[in-house]
Amino acid sequence: MAVQQNKKSPSKRGMHRSHKALKKLSVAIEPTTGEVHLRHHISPSGFYKGGQVVEKKVRDKQEEVEET
């Protein structure tokens, strides 16, 4: 097992942990719908860079009643 030879000072310890802070998420606003979503991800309605990439599945209330 590795054992350190000298004690790490509080300053060096702080420098070592400096990259562990949480960063703010980078978000984008979809130009067509105005929805906020993570960058490089599709919006909840299925748009990406102004175009619809995924058709959102629409469920009817009648289908929900039949399933239960």
N, CA, C and O of each residue as an XYZ file, in Angstrom:
272
protein
N       0.837     -1.174      0.000
C       0.000      0.000      0.000
C       0.887      1.245      0.000
O       1.911      1.286      0.682
N       0.487      2.258     -0.769
C       1.274      3.483     -0.867
C       1.063      4.350      0.371
O      -0.062      4.524      0.840
N       2.158      4.886      0.886
C       2.110      5.767      2.053
C       2.826      7.055      1.689
O       3.940      7.021      1.164
N       2.193      8.197      1.965
C       2.822      9.465      1.617
C       4.045      9.709      2.492
O       4.075      9.327      3.662
N       5.048     10.347      1.910
C       6.279     10.594      2.643
C       6.173     11.860      3.489
O       6.673     11.896      4.613
N       5.530     12.892      2.960
C       5.368     14.146      3.689
C       3.891     14.517      3.737
O       3.111     14.164      2.853
N       3.526     15.251      4.811
C       2.144     15.693      4.967
C       1.808     16.757      3.916
O       2.615     17.645      3.640
N       0.617     16.656      3.340
C       0.166     17.652      2.369
C      -0.386     18.858      3.119
O      -1.249     18.704      3.983
N       0.093     20.037      2.805
C      -0.330     21.261      3.505
C      -1.774     21.610      3.141
O      -2.274     21.169      2.107
N      -2.450     22.402      3.986
C      -3.826     22.801      3.663
C      -3.939     23.513      2.315
O      -4.937     23.351      1.612
N      -2.936     24.291      1.954
C      -2.959     24.987      0.668
C      -2.937     23.996     -0.483
O      -3.729     24.107     -1.419
N      -2.030     23.026     -0.417
C      -1.930     22.025     -1.485
C      -3.176     21.138     -1.508
O      -3.622     20.712     -2.573
N      -3.734     20.864     -0.321
C      -4.957     20.068     -0.257
C      -6.095     20.789     -0.961
O      -6.875     20.174     -1.688
N      -6.188     22.114     -0.740
C      -7.216     22.906     -1.402
C      -7.028     22.935     -2.906
O      -8.002     22.863     -3.654
N      -5.779     23.040     -3.359
C      -5.497     23.021     -4.797
C      -5.869     21.681     -5.412
O      -6.342     21.611     -6.546
N      -5.646     20.620     -4.645
C      -5.962     19.273     -5.130
C      -7.469     19.103     -5.325
O      -7.912     18.424     -6.252
N      -8.255     19.732     -4.435
C      -9.715     19.582     -4.490
C     -10.398     20.647     -5.336
O     -11.624     20.644     -5.444
N      -9.653     21.539     -5.929
C     -10.249     22.689     -6.616
C     -11.143     22.292     -7.790
O     -12.102     23.004     -8.086
N     -10.864     21.200     -8.451
C     -11.649     20.792     -9.613
C     -12.898     20.012     -9.244
O     -13.666     19.645    -10.133
N     -13.128     19.744     -7.968
C     -14.263     18.927     -7.551
C     -15.545     19.723     -7.328
O     -16.588     19.139     -7.036
N     -15.481     21.041     -7.462
C     -16.664     21.876     -7.240
C     -17.704     21.610     -8.326
O     -17.361     21.311     -9.470
N     -18.978     21.723     -7.952
C     -20.051     21.537     -8.924
C     -20.102     22.728     -9.862
O     -19.918     23.871     -9.443
N     -20.352     22.452    -11.127
C     -20.433     23.505    -12.122
C     -21.882     23.682    -12.569
O     -22.687     22.754    -12.485
N     -22.202     24.876    -13.043
C     -23.541     25.149    -13.523
C     -23.765     24.390    -14.829
O     -22.883     24.361    -15.687
N     -24.931     23.781    -14.984
C     -25.254     23.062    -16.210
C     -25.391     24.039    -17.366
O     -25.955     25.123    -17.218
N     -24.872     23.644    -18.508
C     -25.034     24.491    -19.684
C     -26.333     24.097    -20.372
O     -26.516     22.944    -20.762
N     -27.220     25.054    -20.515
C     -28.518     24.797    -21.111
C     -28.665     25.604    -22.393
O     -27.974     26.601    -22.599
N     -29.565     25.161    -23.238
C     -29.849     25.849    -24.491
C     -31.344     26.111    -24.573
O     -32.139     25.432    -23.923
N     -31.717     27.092    -25.368
C     -33.129     27.400    -25.602
C     -33.457     27.016    -27.034
O     -32.811     27.480    -27.973
N     -34.455     26.172    -27.196
C     -34.863     25.719    -28.529
C     -35.481     26.895    -29.277
O     -36.426     27.506    -28.779
N     -34.964     27.230    -30.473
C     -35.461     28.411    -31.189
C     -36.912     28.300    -31.655
O     -37.596     29.319    -31.742
N     -37.402     27.100    -31.956
C     -38.769     26.979    -32.461
C     -39.814     26.973    -31.354
O     -40.861     27.608    -31.483
N     -39.534     26.254    -30.258
C     -40.535     26.134    -29.192
C     -40.229     26.995    -27.980
O     -41.126     27.269    -27.183
N     -38.987     27.429    -27.820
C     -38.605     28.234    -26.673
C     -38.367     27.423    -25.411
O     -38.246     27.994    -24.327
N     -38.298     26.096    -25.532
C     -38.073     25.241    -24.369
C     -36.597     25.249    -23.976
O     -35.716     25.412    -24.820
N     -36.352     25.074    -22.702
C     -34.987     24.997    -22.190
C     -34.605     23.526    -22.070
O     -35.367     22.728    -21.525
N     -33.424     23.166    -22.580
C     -32.962     21.782    -22.504
C     -31.446     21.759    -22.399
O     -30.793     22.776    -22.630
N     -30.884     20.614    -22.053
C     -29.438     20.475    -21.986
C     -28.842     20.632    -23.380
O     -29.454     20.236    -24.372
N     -27.638     21.216    -23.451
C     -26.988     21.393    -24.744
C     -26.692     20.020    -25.345
O     -26.376     19.076    -24.621
N     -26.794     19.916    -26.640
C     -26.553     18.699    -27.406
C     -27.529     17.570    -27.064
O     -27.221     16.398    -27.276
N     -28.695     17.921    -26.540
C     -29.761     16.964    -26.281
C     -31.035     17.496    -26.933
O     -31.171     18.700    -27.152
N     -31.962     16.599    -27.242
C     -33.223     17.052    -27.823
C     -34.098     17.643    -26.722
O     -33.949     17.308    -25.547
N     -35.007     18.523    -27.116
C     -35.922     19.130    -26.154
C     -37.025     18.124    -25.811
O     -37.184     17.129    -26.519
N     -37.784     18.363    -24.748
C     -38.848     17.430    -24.370
C     -39.896     17.208    -25.462
O     -40.541     16.160    -25.500
N     -40.065     18.181    -26.339
C     -41.053     18.003    -27.409
C     -40.465     17.345    -28.645
O     -41.186     17.129    -29.619
N     -39.160     17.014    -28.636
C     -38.556     16.279    -29.737
C     -37.849     17.127    -30.774
O     -37.557     16.631    -31.863
N     -37.562     18.391    -30.478
C     -36.882     19.273    -31.423
C     -35.399     19.344    -31.111
O     -34.999     19.225    -29.952
N     -34.568     19.539    -32.151
C     -33.128     19.745    -32.002
C     -32.663     20.682    -33.101
O     -32.860     20.405    -34.284
N     -32.053     21.782    -32.716
C     -31.548     22.798    -33.645
C     -32.617     23.275    -34.622
O     -32.337     23.451    -35.808
N     -33.825     23.483    -34.141
C     -34.884     24.036    -34.956
C     -35.683     23.038    -35.758
O     -36.683     23.420    -36.365
N     -35.293     21.783    -35.793
C     -36.033     20.780    -36.557
C     -36.569     19.687    -35.663
O     -35.976     19.383    -34.628
N     -37.675     19.098    -36.046
C     -38.249     18.020    -35.254
C     -37.532     16.730    -35.617
O     -37.511     16.321    -36.778
N     -36.946     16.095    -34.608
C     -36.162     14.887    -34.831
C     -36.938     13.654    -34.404
O     -36.818     12.596    -35.022
N     -37.729     13.783    -33.354
C     -38.473     12.652    -32.815
C     -39.932     13.041    -32.708
O     -40.260     14.103    -32.178
N     -40.804     12.193    -33.206
C     -42.241     12.414    -33.054
C     -42.630     12.054    -31.630
O     -42.365     10.942    -31.174
N     -43.252     12.984    -30.930
C     -43.673     12.722    -29.567
C     -44.886     11.809    -29.586
O     -45.849     12.052    -30.313
N     -44.832     10.764    -28.785
C     -45.921      9.799    -28.728
C     -47.090     10.404    -27.950
O     -46.937     10.817    -26.801
N     -48.242     10.449    -28.585
C     -49.432     11.019    -27.966
C     -50.356      9.876    -27.579
O     -50.718      9.051    -28.419
N     -50.736      9.827    -26.306
C     -51.623      8.770    -25.829
C     -53.024      9.331    -25.659
O     -53.205     10.414    -25.102
N     -53.987      8.610    -26.128
C     -55.381      9.009    -25.959
C     -55.869      8.583    -24.580
O     -55.356      7.634    -23.988
N     -56.861      9.299    -24.085
C     -57.438      8.934    -22.794
C     -58.159      7.597    -22.881
O     -58.244      6.868    -21.892
N     -58.674      7.278    -24.050
C     -59.378      6.011    -24.234
C     -58.391      4.849    -24.095
O     -58.740      3.822    -23.514
N     -57.169      4.988    -24.612
C     -56.160      3.937    -24.486
C     -55.783      3.720    -23.023
O     -55.573      2.584    -22.597
N     -55.695      4.823    -22.241
C     -55.350      4.700    -20.834
C     -56.420      3.937    -20.059
O     -56.108      3.153    -19.163
N     -57.686      4.174    -20.411
C     -58.792      3.514    -19.721
C     -58.787      2.022    -20.056
O     -59.062      1.197    -19.185
N     -58.479      1.667    -21.298
C     -58.478      0.266    -21.717
C     -57.355     -0.514    -21.049
O     -57.515     -1.707    -20.792
N     -56.224      0.122    -20.759
C     -55.098     -0.567    -20.155
C     -55.346     -0.918    -18.700
O     -54.822     -1.919    -18.211
N     -56.135     -0.114    -17.999
C     -56.353     -0.369    -16.567
C     -57.491     -1.284    -16.309
O     -57.791     -1.587    -15.154
